């Protein structure tokens, strides 16, 4: 199987031709390259989605499949714009390489400590640390205490926005995500009539221990964020219409609520449970 890799530093797009003649491309993600979290901000992840790239949870890469009848020149232009606009690649530094790799269901990939981590690569030098699997899950990171909602957004914003994007793109399926901070959670899932992302913030009715946390002032903060009192559900709830709220904006609001309302400062590490 032939692969073409276009990169600047550790930011890359790697493509291969499918049997249908479509071109499937993967852009680097933060799962295997944690340093990209500083580059792939919620705003840029939203822009990446607008350009037609979707998150592939198996390796945390961003995937786009180009039609078979789209010209190579046009595809090259779109890939270059993705690298420069989203990943801050410099055109003068962009490199291109091609390689043939055995056509396997799950080809070897450069491991997290290697250059172009996450890319398909069977080079002999990569073998000791290569990922030989069909998916990858990063080792848990040490929890980091924060002193502001902005710091919390800097750590979890891109990941949370990607999860909300997953909900939006699978709105016809029974999917959800729970962001649990230990002292409380916010859970979200898609709505279809009308289309929206529906979220619930945990209340003292569902967990009495929160009575000491959810003071009147903090409940008022939930109200200002548009959350309704328990009734429709045992938790505080609201819906986010996609035409008014991007995934990045919703992620920012949820993380701000976890910090301001539930007093979450990053410890323990945010638990993200998906289905």
Secondary structure, DSSP 4 states (H G I P E B T S, - for coil): -EEEEEEETTEEEEEEE-TTS-EEEEE--TTT-GGGGGTS-HHHHHHHHHTT-EEETTTTEEEEEE-TTS-HHHHHHHHHHHHHHTT---GGG-EEEEEE----TT--B--TTSTTTTSB---GGGGGG-B-SS---PPPPPP---SSHHHHHHHHHHHHHHHHHHHHHTTTS--EEEEE-SS-EEEEEEEETTEEEEEEE--TTT-GGGGGT--HHHHHHHHHTTPBPTTSSSSEEEEE-TTT--HHHHHHHHHHHHHHTT---S-SPPEEEE-
